[in-house]
């Protein structure tokens, strides 16, 4: 039997220590110590996505730690992703290094499939030998199709077997539309005929799926920008010129004449893409004031346009939102300060939440309206002795930004704040007698 209690709480009711009174939702109040002076500033009203005038097939903006979708425009439509496909190859190669299957300094012998790739490439010849790291940089910086295939074959033995791993991983990540036919993002007709799959499918991925994939990259491999921020890279000593990073928005480009108009504060990744079918795409990520955002734009009509549209999307996030801790760790829930304990020295034990809760809120919000649902374990299972920090239930917090359809939700454990010691036999005997006469009195009283 689970007891469920649902209440709406303000932030100052959710923490265990007293807080100053907050203003109404949508205002910020500043109190100066020692004076009665108060200043009030309205929270930012979130503009509509339509007001941005995005000229794209699809776009999405997410915050990776809360999972909040801040902007969505046709974000679930499956589209050709072009070289954004390589993000999955990058993730799987980095995973293989992380688990010890590969090492960055491991030598890779280039096979026929890699040597026959077209499009963006570094002109690898069959039997060339390079390290995993060299090929990875070529893939991340220059979007080199031949380097990508060489790495895919190293991980799985063949590109087709690697593609199976790509699709399995997409399913595990919760990507709903993604389907891969190669490791590069090339149209099937542009692949070496000998190495194509026999089905009639092509690479597809929605903007939302691309954002999910990017989230896994930045979360599972926080050193990703060691590669994605490389502005130029000379692959071989004999090369006449280095490859230039296709990502014009790198913050470091603010000092480069050709790119400074596109350089974006805090931007350190992630992957561009272009084919005739996909047009121009870009999965970008930037961090400001400790908050990272991930944007994806698909179907821009020119190369510069994918970056100017990305700026609109990222500005929308950084200008209008912030991450706010709405519940402190070890918070006491009003109305659920304790839970009953059977056979305990005390009949109840105090309980608190086990971790903090943060949500994305409009900038300037001080006391977001949080809905709180408390579920207590079956009372029959709460029998002393109970150790401190034992899980006795859970608390689900729900928050929705006004004017946005997505609801943010997080569930944390409700735990004991101290040990619930078992009562001695004599105390339990006296308690049983008291309960007996109490029940008897109640029964007699109810007769009249």
C-alpha positions as CSV (number, residue, x, y, z in Angstrom):
1,X,0.0,0.0,0.0
2,X,1.6,3.3,-1.1
3,X,0.5,6.6,0.5
4,X,0.5,9.4,-2.0
5,X,0.2,13.1,-1.0
6,X,0.3,15.8,-3.7
7,X,0.9,19.4,-2.7
8,X,2.1,22.6,-4.4
9,X,5.0,24.2,-2.5
10,X,7.0,27.3,-2.9
11,X,10.8,27.1,-2.7
12,X,10.9,28.5,0.8
13,X,8.7,25.6,2.0
14,X,10.9,23.0,0.4
15,X,14.1,23.5,2.4
16,X,14.8,22.7,6.0
17,X,16.1,26.1,7.0
18,X,14.0,29.3,7.2
19,X,14.4,31.6,4.2
20,X,13.4,35.2,3.6
21,X,9.9,35.7,2.2
22,X,9.9,35.5,-1.6
23,X,8.1,37.6,-4.1
24,X,5.3,36.3,-6.3
25,X,6.2,34.1,-9.3
26,X,7.8,36.2,-12.0
27,X,9.6,38.7,-9.8
28,X,13.0,39.0,-8.2
29,X,13.3,40.6,-4.7
30,X,16.5,41.9,-3.2
31,X,16.6,42.6,0.5
32,X,19.4,44.8,1.9
33,X,20.5,43.7,5.4
34,X,19.9,46.4,8.0
35,X,17.5,48.4,5.9
36,X,13.9,48.1,4.7
37,X,14.9,48.7,1.1
38,X,13.6,46.2,-1.4
39,X,14.1,46.2,-5.2
40,X,11.9,44.2,-7.5
41,X,12.8,43.0,-11.0
42,X,10.4,41.1,-13.2
43,X,11.6,37.7,-14.5
44,X,12.2,37.5,-18.2
45,X,9.2,36.6,-20.3
46,X,10.2,33.8,-22.7
47,X,9.7,34.8,-26.3
48,X,8.1,32.5,-28.8
49,X,10.2,30.3,-31.1
50,X,8.3,31.9,-34.0
51,X,9.7,35.3,-33.0
52,X,13.3,34.1,-33.9
53,X,12.4,33.7,-37.6
54,X,14.4,30.6,-38.0
55,X,14.8,29.6,-41.7
56,X,15.5,25.9,-41.2
57,X,14.0,22.5,-41.7
58,X,14.3,21.7,-38.0
59,X,16.0,22.9,-34.8
60,X,16.3,22.0,-31.1
61,X,18.0,23.4,-28.0
62,X,18.5,21.3,-24.8
63,X,20.3,21.6,-21.5
64,X,22.0,18.3,-20.9
65,X,22.0,18.0,-17.1
66,X,18.2,18.6,-16.7
67,X,17.3,17.3,-20.1
68,X,15.0,20.3,-20.6
69,X,14.1,21.1,-24.2
70,X,14.2,24.9,-24.4
71,X,13.4,25.2,-28.1
72,X,11.9,22.8,-30.6
73,X,11.0,23.3,-34.3
74,X,10.1,20.1,-36.2
75,X,12.7,18.5,-33.8
76,X,11.3,15.0,-34.2
77,X,11.3,14.9,-38.0
78,X,13.8,12.3,-39.4
79,X,16.1,14.0,-41.9
80,X,19.4,13.3,-43.6
81,X,22.1,14.3,-41.0
82,X,25.1,14.4,-43.3
83,X,28.4,14.4,-41.4
84,X,26.6,14.8,-38.0
85,X,26.4,11.0,-38.4
86,X,30.1,11.1,-37.4
87,X,29.2,12.1,-33.9
88,X,28.1,8.5,-33.3
89,X,31.5,7.2,-34.7
90,X,33.3,9.7,-32.5
91,X,31.3,8.5,-29.4
92,X,32.0,4.8,-30.1
93,X,35.7,5.3,-30.8
94,X,36.0,7.3,-27.6
95,X,34.1,4.6,-25.7
96,X,36.5,2.0,-27.1
97,X,39.5,4.0,-25.8
98,X,37.8,4.6,-22.5
99,X,37.2,0.8,-22.0
100,X,40.7,-0.1,-23.1
101,X,39.7,-1.8,-26.4
102,X,41.8,0.8,-28.2
103,X,44.5,3.3,-27.3
104,X,45.0,6.8,-28.7
105,X,48.6,5.9,-29.8
106,X,47.6,2.6,-31.4
107,X,48.6,2.2,-35.0
108,X,45.8,1.8,-37.6
109,X,46.5,0.2,-41.1
110,X,44.2,1.7,-43.7
111,X,42.0,-0.7,-45.7
112,X,40.5,-0.6,-49.2
113,X,37.1,0.8,-48.1
114,X,38.7,3.8,-46.3
115,X,41.0,4.5,-49.2
116,X,38.1,4.7,-51.7
117,X,36.0,7.2,-49.8
118,X,35.0,10.4,-51.5
119,X,34.0,13.9,-50.3
120,X,35.8,15.4,-47.3
121,X,38.9,13.3,-46.9
122,X,42.7,13.3,-46.2
123,X,43.5,11.0,-49.1
124,X,44.5,7.9,-47.2
125,X,46.0,5.2,-49.4
126,X,45.5,1.5,-48.7
127,X,48.1,0.2,-46.1
128,X,48.9,3.7,-44.9
129,X,49.6,3.6,-41.1
130,X,48.4,6.3,-38.6
131,X,47.5,6.4,-35.0
132,X,43.9,6.4,-33.6
133,X,44.4,9.9,-32.4
134,X,45.6,11.3,-35.7
135,X,42.6,9.7,-37.5
136,X,40.2,10.9,-34.8
137,X,41.4,14.5,-35.1
138,X,41.0,14.3,-38.9
139,X,37.5,13.0,-38.4
140,X,36.5,15.7,-35.8
141,X,38.3,18.6,-37.4
142,X,38.2,18.0,-41.1
143,X,35.2,15.6,-41.2
144,X,37.5,13.2,-43.1
145,X,35.4,10.3,-44.5
146,X,38.4,8.0,-45.0
147,X,39.7,8.5,-41.5
148,X,36.2,7.8,-40.2
149,X,35.9,4.5,-42.0
150,X,39.4,3.4,-41.0
151,X,38.4,3.9,-37.3
152,X,35.1,2.2,-37.8
153,X,36.8,-0.9,-39.2
154,X,39.3,-0.9,-36.4
155,X,36.5,-1.0,-33.8
156,X,34.3,-3.7,-35.4
157,X,36.3,-5.4,-38.2
158,X,34.1,-3.9,-41.0
159,X,32.1,-0.8,-41.5
160,X,28.8,-2.8,-41.8
161,X,29.4,-4.5,-38.5
162,X,30.3,-1.0,-37.0
163,X,27.0,0.3,-38.4
164,X,25.1,-2.4,-36.5
165,X,26.8,-1.2,-33.3
166,X,25.8,2.4,-34.2
167,X,22.2,1.5,-34.5
168,X,22.2,-0.6,-31.4
169,X,23.8,2.3,-29.5
170,X,21.2,4.7,-30.9
171,X,18.4,2.5,-29.5
172,X,20.1,2.3,-26.0
173,X,20.4,6.1,-26.0
174,X,16.7,6.5,-26.6
175,X,17.1,7.9,-30.1
176,X,13.7,7.4,-31.8
177,X,14.3,8.1,-35.5
178,X,18.0,7.6,-36.0
179,X,19.1,4.9,-38.5
180,X,22.6,4.6,-39.9
181,X,23.8,2.9,-43.1
182,X,27.5,4.0,-42.8
183,X,29.9,5.6,-40.4
184,X,30.3,8.9,-42.3
185,X,26.9,10.3,-43.3
186,X,27.5,10.0,-47.0
187,X,24.6,9.1,-49.2
188,X,24.7,5.4,-50.0
189,X,25.3,6.2,-53.7
190,X,28.5,7.9,-52.7
191,X,29.9,4.9,-50.9
192,X,32.2,2.4,-52.6
193,X,29.8,0.0,-54.2
194,X,31.5,-3.1,-52.8
195,X,30.9,-1.9,-49.2
196,X,27.3,-0.8,-49.3
197,X,24.5,-2.5,-47.4
198,X,21.9,-4.3,-49.5
199,X,18.8,-2.5,-48.1
200,X,17.4,0.7,-49.7
201,X,17.7,2.8,-46.6
202,X,19.7,6.0,-46.0
203,X,21.1,7.7,-42.9
204,X,18.4,9.6,-41.1
205,X,18.3,11.4,-37.7
206,X,16.1,14.0,-36.2
207,X,17.4,17.2,-34.6
208,X,16.2,15.8,-31.3
209,X,18.1,12.5,-31.8
210,X,21.3,14.5,-32.8
211,X,20.9,16.5,-29.6
212,X,20.6,13.3,-27.5
213,X,23.7,12.0,-29.1
214,X,25.6,15.2,-28.4
215,X,24.4,15.0,-24.8
216,X,26.0,11.6,-24.4
217,X,29.2,12.9,-26.0
218,X,29.6,15.9,-23.6
219,X,28.4,13.9,-20.6
220,X,30.3,10.6,-21.0
221,X,33.4,12.2,-22.6
222,X,33.8,15.6,-21.0
223,X,37.2,15.9,-22.7
224,X,35.6,15.9,-26.1
225,X,36.7,19.5,-26.7
226,X,40.3,18.4,-26.7
227,X,39.6,17.5,-30.3
228,X,36.7,19.7,-31.4
229,X,38.4,22.9,-30.5
230,X,41.5,22.2,-32.7
231,X,41.3,25.1,-35.2
232,X,43.7,23.6,-37.8
233,X,45.7,20.4,-38.1
234,X,48.5,19.3,-40.4
235,X,47.9,15.6,-40.8
236,X,51.2,14.8,-42.6
237,X,54.5,16.8,-42.7
238,X,54.4,16.7,-46.5
239,X,50.9,18.2,-46.7
240,X,51.1,21.7,-48.2
241,X,48.4,23.1,-45.9
242,X,46.6,22.1,-42.7
243,X,43.0,21.1,-42.6
244,X,40.8,23.9,-41.2
245,X,38.0,23.1,-38.7
246,X,34.6,23.4,-40.4
247,X,33.2,24.8,-37.2
248,X,33.4,28.6,-37.8
249,X,31.8,29.3,-34.4
250,X,34.6,28.2,-32.2
251,X,35.3,30.9,-29.6
252,X,39.0,30.9,-30.5
253,X,38.1,32.1,-34.0
254,X,37.3,35.6,-32.7
255,X,40.9,36.5,-33.6
256,X,40.7,34.9,-37.1
257,X,39.8,37.4,-39.8
258,X,37.7,35.1,-41.9
259,X,35.7,33.6,-39.0
260,X,35.5,36.3,-36.3
261,X,32.1,37.4,-37.4
262,X,30.8,33.9,-36.5
263,X,32.9,33.2,-33.3
264,X,30.6,32.6,-30.3
265,X,31.5,33.0,-26.7
266,X,31.9,29.7,-24.9
267,X,31.4,27.5,-28.0
268,X,33.7,24.5,-28.1
269,X,32.0,21.9,-30.5
270,X,30.6,19.9,-32.0
271,X,30.0,18.7,-35.6
272,X,29.0,20.2,-38.9
273,X,27.4,18.3,-41.8
274,X,26.6,18.9,-45.5
275,X,25.3,16.9,-48.4
276,X,23.0,18.0,-51.3
277,X,20.1,16.2,-49.6
278,X,20.7,17.4,-46.1
279,X,21.8,20.9,-47.0
280,X,23.8,22.5,-44.2
281,X,23.5,21.1,-40.6
282,X,25.3,21.8,-37.3
283,X,25.3,20.4,-33.8
284,X,26.8,23.1,-31.6
285,X,27.5,23.3,-27.9
286,X,28.6,26.2,-25.8
287,X,29.0,26.9,-22.0
288,X,28.5,30.2,-20.2
289,X,28.4,30.9,-16.5
290,X,28.7,27.2,-15.8
291,X,25.7,26.3,-18.0
292,X,26.1,24.2,-21.1
293,X,23.6,24.2,-23.9
294,X,23.4,21.9,-27.0
295,X,21.8,23.2,-30.2
296,X,21.1,21.4,-33.5
297,X,20.0,23.1,-36.7
298,X,19.2,21.1,-39.9
299,X,18.5,22.2,-43.5
300,X,20.1,25.6,-43.6
301,X,20.4,26.9,-47.2
302,X,24.1,28.0,-47.0
303,X,27.2,27.3,-45.0
304,X,27.2,30.7,-43.2
305,X,23.5,30.4,-42.6
306,X,23.8,27.3,-40.4
307,X,26.0,29.4,-38.0
308,X,23.9,32.5,-38.0
309,X,20.8,30.4,-37.2
310,X,22.7,28.5,-34.5
311,X,23.6,31.9,-32.9
312,X,19.8,32.7,-32.7
313,X,19.1,29.4,-31.1
314,X,21.9,29.6,-28.5
315,X,21.2,33.2,-27.7
316,X,17.6,32.2,-27.1
317,X,18.8,29.8,-24.4
318,X,21.5,31.9,-22.7
319,X,19.5,35.1,-22.7
320,X,16.3,33.6,-21.3
321,X,17.1,30.7,-19.0
322,X,19.3,29.7,-16.1
323,X,19.7,26.6,-13.9
324,X,18.4,27.1,-10.4
325,X,18.5,24.8,-7.4
326,X,14.9,24.7,-6.3
327,X,15.3,22.1,-3.5
328,X,18.4,21.9,-1.3
329,X,19.8,18.5,-0.3
330,X,18.5,17.1,3.0
331,X,15.2,19.1,2.6
332,X,12.3,18.5,4.9
333,X,8.9,18.2,3.1
334,X,6.1,20.1,4.8
335,X,3.4,17.7,5.9
336,X,5.8,14.7,5.6
337,X,8.4,15.5,8.2
338,X,8.3,12.0,9.7
339,X,7.2,8.5,8.8
340,X,5.7,6.0,11.3
341,X,8.0,3.2,12.5
342,X,6.8,-0.2,13.9
343,X,8.6,-1.5,17.0
344,X,10.7,1.6,17.3
345,X,11.9,3.4,20.5
346,X,10.0,6.3,18.9
347,X,6.9,5.8,16.9
348,X,8.2,8.1,14.1
349,X,11.5,8.9,12.5
350,X,12.4,12.2,10.8
351,X,12.9,12.0,7.0
352,X,14.6,14.2,4.4
353,X,15.4,14.1,0.7
354,X,18.7,12.6,-0.3
355,X,19.8,15.1,-3.0
356,X,19.3,18.6,-4.4
357,X,17.0,19.3,-7.3
358,X,17.7,21.8,-10.1
359,X,15.4,23.0,-12.9
360,X,15.7,25.3,-15.9
361,X,13.8,28.5,-15.0
362,X,13.3,31.9,-16.8
363,X,16.1,34.3,-15.8
364,X,15.1,36.3,-12.7
365,X,12.8,33.7,-11.2
366,X,13.3,33.4,-7.5
367,X,10.5,31.2,-6.3
368,X,9.3,28.8,-9.0
369,X,6.0,27.1,-8.2
370,X,6.9,23.4,-7.7
371,X,4.4,20.6,-7.5
372,X,5.6,17.9,-5.0
373,X,4.4,14.3,-4.9
374,X,5.4,12.2,-1.9
375,X,5.2,8.4,-1.9
376,X,5.8,6.5,1.4
377,X,6.8,2.8,1.4
378,X,4.3,0.3,2.8
379,X,4.1,1.0,6.5
380,X,4.4,-2.7,7.2
381,X,7.9,-2.6,5.9
382,X,9.0,0.2,8.2
383,X,10.1,-1.9,11.2
384,X,12.8,-0.8,13.6
385,X,15.7,-1.0,13.6
386,X,16.1,1.2,10.6
387,X,19.6,2.6,9.7
388,X,20.2,6.3,9.0
389,X,19.8,7.3,5.3
390,X,17.6,4.3,4.7
391,X,15.2,4.8,1.8
392,X,11.6,5.0,3.0
393,X,9.9,6.6,0.0
394,X,10.4,9.0,-2.8
395,X,9.6,12.6,-3.8
396,X,8.8,13.7,-7.3
397,X,9.1,17.4,-8.1
398,X,7.4,18.8,-11.2
399,X,7.8,22.3,-12.7
400,X,6.6,23.8,-15.9
401,X,7.7,27.1,-17.4
402,X,4.8,29.3,-18.2
403,X,4.1,29.3,-21.9
404,X,6.2,26.2,-22.6
405,X,4.6,22.7,-23.1
406,X,7.4,20.6,-21.7
407,X,7.2,19.7,-18.0
408,X,10.4,19.2,-16.0
409,X,10.4,16.4,-13.5
410,X,12.9,14.8,-11.1
411,X,12.4,12.1,-8.5
412,X,14.7,11.8,-5.4
413,X,14.7,9.4,-2.5
414,X,13.1,10.1,0.9
415,X,15.5,8.9,3.5
416,X,15.7,8.6,7.3
417,X,17.5,11.6,8.9
418,X,18.6,9.5,11.9
419,X,18.6,5.9,13.1
420,X,15.3,4.4,14.2
421,X,16.3,2.2,17.2
422,X,14.3,-0.8,18.2
423,X,12.4,-0.5,21.4
424,X,13.0,-2.9,24.3
425,X,10.5,-5.7,25.0
426,X,9.2,-4.0,28.1
427,X,8.4,-0.7,26.3
428,X,6.7,-2.7,23.5
429,X,4.7,-4.6,26.1
430,X,3.5,-1.3,27.8
431,X,2.8,0.2,24.3
432,X,0.7,-2.9,23.4
433,X,-1.3,-2.5,26.7
434,X,-1.9,1.1,26.0
435,X,-3.0,0.5,22.5
436,X,-5.3,-2.3,23.7
437,X,-7.1,0.0,26.2
438,X,-7.1,2.8,23.8
439,X,-8.8,0.7,21.2
440,X,-11.2,-0.6,23.9
441,X,-12.2,2.9,25.0
442,X,-12.7,4.0,21.4
443,X,-15.0,0.9,20.8
444,X,-17.1,1.7,23.9
445,X,-17.3,5.4,23.0
446,X,-18.6,4.5,19.5
447,X,-21.4,2.5,21.1
448,X,-23.1,5.7,22.3
